[in-house]
């Protein structure tokens, strides 16, 4: 069987002035804990190296540039890669990427147990808005600060199976999961920064945890795959972010879940062979999908 232990390493808030070296030290400590619990892969949040900067309207280009990574690994993030290789554990990490061509992406990587980057994904469903909206208590300017991802929905060979990534808002879209499922993904990993308060529809604030669970559980079940979703949680610079990091089986059942809003490691045993329980039955794509009737899905 293709069984291994996977970890979600939820992070508590990262202050605006917290250096990357400090965030990395927190991640290294959780990587060690995950490894001590037998994990072969540890999943960190979206934009895991800094505070969630899209909540601020930043006009100054130099001030904005400091939130992005221009290399990976960098001197500050190198300890994560070194520790992964030393322990023999893979990891997933989200960060803001500034390419040599001057392009900006909300990016995630998959690093294998030798400390080598084996997969990259750039967020496709960018939420929020492009212009400053001063009526909001905080901004959500992902559409301003990132370009839509240009790598599609790739799936990678890793850990004896097929692994894939998405990022935060992507998890709410069934198309994300179906694209990854069609690509043969058996385990999808993702990070998120989800404010508890949604200024355009505050009547939904009490549903934030429910919608997180619903999205990840549905995505896993409807495509017969495992999912690990990891939060950056807690009160970050006055903005409350949900926790509720979770590991979900292909049946849609939650098999592990965090109980705090702080740095916290959860683990679960993943058996990739269990994907077949769903994929050879109710969601046997070959037998039961009807793509000829789905034309509207690809119409703009
Ligand atoms: N980071 C991220 O994608 N957050 C969004 C917030 C939605 S409200 C603009 C999410 O889907 O959780």
Boltz pocket constraint, residues with backbone or C-beta under 6 A from the ligand:
constraints:
  - pocket:
      binder: B
      contacts: [[A, 46], [A, 125], [A, 127], [A, 128], [A, 140], [A, 167], [A, 168], [A, 169], [A, 170], [A, 172], [A, 192], [A, 193], [A, 194], [A, 195], [A, 198]]
      max_distance: 6.0
